Amino acid sequence: MANENAQGPNTQELTRIVARFRTGDVLKGISQDFTNLKPTFHLLPESGGPARVVKLKDLKAVFFVKSLIGNPKRPDIAGFLLAPMETAAGKKICVLFNDGELLCGHTLSWTPEREGFFMVPSDAGSNNLRIYVLSAAAQKIKAGPAAEALAKEILEDRRRRSAA
């Protein structure tokens, strides 16, 4: 049975992963060799077939999940706005990807000069256990109070557009 927790380097446990590519493609499956310290990892697709070599540089994010099914329409922003500015999982972080997707949560490891970082969703009910974000796939990344301001700005902009 696959481990529900994403693991670091040198783990032999299986991890459920949803790899979201910058192209918009999505690959779901199981991996036992993901690490952000190497340029590639192997993913055994849920649809079957041989393991695929996945290049980190081609991705926007790697989602370590409870289930490969998930619920893509589940909003996580409300939990983020109500969450404290800092938790054991780190400071608030908000990521606006180049494709318009918005992710909010907490991080211990983001700095602007890093190629990527791990974050955890602020909503414990989320299917995501943690997420590895590739910084180059993001239009904006804000931490701390600026993260909350960005989330509110994006939400308000989306409300205005849907009302028009």
Buried (B, 14 or more C-beta within 10 A) or exposed (E): EBBEEBBEEEBEEBBBBBBBBBEEEEBBBBBBBBBBEEEBBBBBBBEEEEBBEBEBEBBBBBBBBBEBEBEEEEEBBEBBEEBEEEBEBBBBBBBBBEEEBBBBBBBBBBEEEEEBBBBBBBBEEBBBBBBBBBBEBBEBBBBEEBBBEBBBBBBEEEEEEEEE
